[in-house]
Amino acid sequence: MPKRPARPSGPKTYVSKQFTLDEIERGIEKLQRRITEVKDLKDKQVRYDDQARSNVQFNIQETIREVFGEDSAEYDRHRYHRISHGSEHIGMTPYELQSGFEAGIPKTVTMLEGLIQRLEEKRGDLQGDAAQLVHATLRSFDLHPRIAGVVTDLYENGHYANAVLDGAIALVNFVKEKSGRHDLDGKKLVQEVFSVNNPILVFSDLNDQTDRDEQEGMMHLFEGAVMAIRNPRAHALFDHDPQRALEYIVLLSLLAKRLEEAKRNMPRGKPE
């Protein structure tokens, strides 16, 4: 058996890797593949002296190094990992070597599962930190009062889908109120209110093609808020993460601000 290099004297300083969520997911996938390879050794009745055992051991060592880093405690502990239970020494019979190898397979699986659990714990910590950051970010935005008034409490209590739905409803109600068209709703409402040809509310003077393009584009954005944001959540259960919900809320707030700026379309030659 090759001799391991001597460890340096004195306490070793470890460096804990600062993971991203993507790195954690990739690390878990790699370790799960190593578990499959280890279990295959048993299923295929591989012998202790088969090259397949050496290949799997090398894959395990390299995966731990790649995932956790060369200076990590995880790599330092498992950098010489062998799929074996008990010590191996000169004079052991093939039967003893094979028995030790087979007994080492479930121990190796347990070791790899433990590393996966460490990554899952780090993932939970990161997700919690991300959620706290997004919650703080909500208050940092200057949301339109009509949106902030209905979404803030829901969002901060973790009801992300309900916050988005109520924000979209508030936007539609704001369109009805400002246009006076309480008789319409949804797609028909925004098409009537923001129509390029005969709008009730306008975002510019509609003097040229650029103005008309903007008017049409804003109409489609409001259509999207109704059809892609409000309607699906009004008829089915949604499970949002805080980041995605925040992005929807900011969009709704932007539309509410543009609606605040919109003016009633007055016939030419008459004062507003």
N, C-alpha and C positions, 0 to 999 in steps of 0.2 A: 504494500500500500504506500502511495507517495507520502512523503513527510510534509506536514504543514509548516509554513514559515513561522518563525518565532514571532510572538506578539511584542510590540514595543512596550517598554516598561512605563509605569505610571498610568493614571486613569485616562481612558480614551474619551475624547470629546466627540459627541455625535451631533449631526446636523439633521433636524427634522425638516423634511421637504414641505414646502408651501404649495399645496395642491390647488389646481383649479377643478371645477366639477367635471370637466371633460377628461382631465387626466385621471381622476378617480374612476370614472366609468370605464376608461380604457384599461386601467390597472386591474379592475375587477374582472373584466373579460379575459385578460391574459391569464390571471390566476385560475380562473375557472377552466380554461383550456389545459393548464398544467394538471389540474385535478383529473380531467378526463384522460389525459395521457397516463397518469399514475394508475388509475383504475384499469386501463387497458392492459397494463402489465400483468395484472392478476387474471383478467378475462382471457388473455392469450397465453397464459401459463408460461410466461417468459422465465428463463433460467437466470440465476444470480450473476452468471458470467457473460450474459448476452450483451451485445453492444447497445441494444435498445434501452437497457437499464442506464447505461452511461449517458446516452442521449437525453433521456428524460431528466436525469440528475442535473446535467448541464443546462437544460432549458429552465429548470426551476431556479438554479443559481443566477442565471442571467436575467430572468424575469424579475426576481426580487431586486437585483441591482438596478435594472431599468426603471422599475416602478418607484422604489423608495430612495434610490440614490446610493452611491458608493460609500458615503460617510454616515449612512443611517444605522440606527441600532438594529433594524430588521435585517439589513444585509450583513452586518458584522456577525450576527448570530447564526445566519443560515448560509453564509457564503461557501461553506464546505459541506453542505448537506448531502448526506447519503441516504438512500432508501434502504434502511436497515434498522433492526432493533437489537440493541446490545453492541458490544465492541467486537471487532473482527481482529483476529490475531493469527500468527503463523501456526500451522498445525491443525487448523479447523478442518473438519471433514466437509465434503460437498453437501452432505445432508444438513449439517449445522449452518453452513453459509446460505443454503437455500431457505432454511427455516427462518433465519434472521432477516433475509431479504423479504420474504412473504409477510413476516410480522411487521416489517417497516412500512409496508404499503398503507395500511389504515392510519398509521401514525403520521405519515407524510401528508395524507389527505387532511387529517385534523389540523396539522400545522398550516397548510395552505388555507383552509377554511378560517383559521384564526387571523391570518393576514387579511383575508377578505372582510372579516368583521371589523378590523381596524380601519380599513378604507371606508366601510359603510358608516362607521362612527364619525369619521372625518367629513363624509358627505353630509351627514345630518347637521354637523356643526356649521358647515359652509352654507347649507340651505337656510338654517336659522339666521345666520348673519346676513345673508342676502335678503331675507324677508324683512328683517329689522331695518336694513338700509332702504329698501323700497318703501316701507311704511314712513320712514323719516322723509323720504323724497316727496311723498304725496303732499305733505304740508309745505314743502319748499316751493311747490308750483303755485303760481298765482291763478288758481282755478276760477272760472266764472262763478259768481255766487249761486246761480241757479243750479249749477252742477255740484259745487262743493257742498251746498246745503243738504243734498240728498245722498251723496256718496260717502262722505267722510266717516261717519259713525259705522256704517256697514263695512266699509273697507278696513278700518282699524280693528274691527271685531272679527275679521277673517271671512266675511261674507262677500267674497270677491265677485262672484257672478251676479248676486243681487245688487251690488253696488253699480255694476256696469248696466244692468237692466234699468234700475231706477234713474241712472244718469241719462240713458237714452229716452226714457219716458219724459223726463223733465225737459229735455231738448225739444221733443215733439210738442209738448204742451206750450213751450215758449213760442214755437212757430205759430201755433193756433192763436195764442194771445196777441202776438204782435201783428199778425195778418188779419185777425178778426174772423178767420174761417174755422169756426168751431164745428161746422157741419161736415168737415172732411177729416180724414185721418190717414196716416201711413204714406204710401207712395203717391196716392192721388193728391194728398195735401201738399207735399213738397213740390210736386210737378205743377200744381196750380199756382202756388205761391211764388215759385222761383222760375216760372216759365220764361224762356227768352223772348217769345213773341208778345205776350201780354202779362207780364209779371205783376204781382201785388207788391212784392218787396224786391228791391234792387241793391246790388253791391257797388254800382258805379252809375254813371250817366247813360251808359249804353250808346255812346256816340259813335263808336267805331267797332270793328270786328274784334279787337282785343277785349273790349268791354263785354261784348256779347259772348265771347269764348269763356271769359271768367264767370259770367252769369250762369252759363250752361254747366261749367265745371263745378261750381258751388252747388247747383241743383243736384248733380249726380252724387256729390259728397253727402248731401243730406239724404238722398235716396239710400246710399250705402249705410248711413247711420240707422235708418229705419229697417231696411231689408236684411242687412248682415249683422247688425248689432242688437236692435230691439226685438224684432220679430222672433228670431230663433230662441232667445232666452225667455220669451214670454210663453213659449209652447213646449219647451223641453228643459231638462235639467242640464246645467253646465257646471264643469269643475275647473275654475280658473286658478292659475298660479298668480301670486301678487304682481309679478312683473308684467304679465300679459294684461291683467286687469288695469294696471296703472296706465299702460299704453292706450287702451281703449278710452279710459277716462280723460286723458289729456286731449285725445282727438275730439271727444264730445265737448270739452271745454273750449277748444279752439273754434268749433262750429258755433257754440253759444256766443262767443265774443264777436264773431263775424256777423251773426244775426243781430246782436246789439247795435252794430254799426250800420246795418242795412236801413234803407229809407223806403218809404212808400213811393210807389211809382205814380207820379202825377202827370196828367195830360199836359202836352206842350202848351206853354204860354200861360199856365195857371200856377200861382204860387203854391208851395207845399203847405 
